[in-house]
């Protein structure tokens, strides 16, 4: 089974989606949408962005200032 976008209704009656991996891990949960068309459009946008997206590493390598033991 491949990963899936699962569309659902949240506790506030808004539509959301989750991207779920093959083993059931939730990679992301969307914001709330007012209607199904908007949620599905967002899924297509995520799919396109993920396929073309670059990885930008914004972490900063910190120097090791700890004293030697």
C-alpha atoms as a printed R data frame, in Angstrom:
   type eleno elety resid chain resno       x      y      z
1  ATOM     1    CA   UNK     A     1   0.000  0.000  0.000
2  ATOM     2    CA   UNK     A     2   1.328  3.443 -0.879
3  ATOM     3    CA   UNK     A     3   1.051  6.539  1.253
4  ATOM     4    CA   UNK     A     4  -2.380  8.163  1.270
5  ATOM     5    CA   UNK     A     5  -4.047 11.530  1.664
6  ATOM     6    CA   UNK     A     6  -6.968 10.929  4.013
7  ATOM     7    CA   UNK     A     7  -9.754 13.519  3.877
8  ATOM     8    CA   UNK     A     8 -11.897 13.773  7.018
9  ATOM     9    CA   UNK     A     9 -14.210 16.035  9.025
10 ATOM    10    CA   UNK     A    10 -12.725 17.365 12.283
11 ATOM    11    CA   UNK     A    11 -14.510 18.050 15.590
12 ATOM    12    CA   UNK     A    12 -15.457 21.570 14.416
13 ATOM    13    CA   UNK     A    13 -17.089 20.207 11.238
14 ATOM    14    CA   UNK     A    14 -14.274 21.440  8.974
15 ATOM    15    CA   UNK     A    15 -12.554 19.347  6.368
16 ATOM    16    CA   UNK     A    16  -8.908 18.442  6.876
17 ATOM    17    CA   UNK     A    17  -6.532 15.952  5.340
18 ATOM    18    CA   UNK     A    18  -3.611 13.941  6.583
19 ATOM    19    CA   UNK     A    19  -0.722 12.477  4.650
20 ATOM    20    CA   UNK     A    20  -0.269  8.968  6.037
21 ATOM    21    CA   UNK     A    21   2.637  6.635  5.217
22 ATOM    22    CA   UNK     A    22   2.373  2.959  4.315
23 ATOM    23    CA   UNK     A    23   2.954  1.972  7.937
24 ATOM    24    CA   UNK     A    24   0.353  4.395  9.320
25 ATOM    25    CA   UNK     A    25   2.586  7.274 10.419
26 ATOM    26    CA   UNK     A    26   0.980 10.698  9.972
27 ATOM    27    CA   UNK     A    27   3.440 12.973  8.179
28 ATOM    28    CA   UNK     A    28   1.249 16.043  8.104
29 ATOM    29    CA   UNK     A    29  -2.185 17.318  9.025
30 ATOM    30    CA   UNK     A    30  -3.654 20.179  7.030
31 ATOM    31    CA   UNK     A    31  -5.321 23.344  8.159
32 ATOM    32    CA   UNK     A    32  -9.121 23.400  8.258
33 ATOM    33    CA   UNK     A    33 -11.028 23.919  4.998
34 ATOM    34    CA   UNK     A    34 -14.595 25.112  4.536
35 ATOM    35    CA   UNK     A    35 -15.374 22.792  1.625
36 ATOM    36    CA   UNK     A    36 -14.177 19.651 -0.104
37 ATOM    37    CA   UNK     A    37 -13.072 21.423 -3.288
38 ATOM    38    CA   UNK     A    38 -10.634 23.618 -1.333
39 ATOM    39    CA   UNK     A    39  -9.238 20.639  0.578
40 ATOM    40    CA   UNK     A    40  -8.713 18.619 -2.596
41 ATOM    41    CA   UNK     A    41  -7.055 21.595 -4.298
42 ATOM    42    CA   UNK     A    42  -4.674 21.815 -1.345
43 ATOM    43    CA   UNK     A    43  -3.860 18.102 -1.649
44 ATOM    44    CA   UNK     A    44  -2.927 18.621 -5.297
45 ATOM    45    CA   UNK     A    45  -0.802 21.604 -4.297
46 ATOM    46    CA   UNK     A    46   1.064 19.563 -1.667
47 ATOM    47    CA   UNK     A    47   1.654 16.747 -4.141
48 ATOM    48    CA   UNK     A    48   3.098 19.136 -6.716
49 ATOM    49    CA   UNK     A    49   5.216 21.040 -4.201
50 ATOM    50    CA   UNK     A    50   6.631 17.844 -2.716
51 ATOM    51    CA   UNK     A    51   7.571 16.469 -6.129
52 ATOM    52    CA   UNK     A    52   9.413 19.654 -7.127
53 ATOM    53    CA   UNK     A    53  10.480 20.959 -3.725
54 ATOM    54    CA   UNK     A    54  14.072 21.430 -2.722
55 ATOM    55    CA   UNK     A    55  15.433 20.620  0.694
56 ATOM    56    CA   UNK     A    56  16.677 23.795  2.367
57 ATOM    57    CA   UNK     A    57  18.603 23.069  5.560
58 ATOM    58    CA   UNK     A    58  18.097 25.984  7.945
59 ATOM    59    CA   UNK     A    59  19.760 24.299 10.886
60 ATOM    60    CA   UNK     A    60  22.882 25.910 12.228
61 ATOM    61    CA   UNK     A    61  25.864 23.789 13.088
62 ATOM    62    CA   UNK     A    62  26.795 24.807 16.596
63 ATOM    63    CA   UNK     A    63  30.461 24.684 17.610
64 ATOM    64    CA   UNK     A    64  31.225 22.166 20.297
65 ATOM    65    CA   UNK     A    65  32.017 24.453 23.294
66 ATOM    66    CA   UNK     A    66  31.869 21.699 25.871
67 ATOM    67    CA   UNK     A    67  35.024 21.173 27.898
68 ATOM    68    CA   UNK     A    68  36.942 17.987 27.238
69 ATOM    69    CA   UNK     A    69  36.312 15.222 29.734
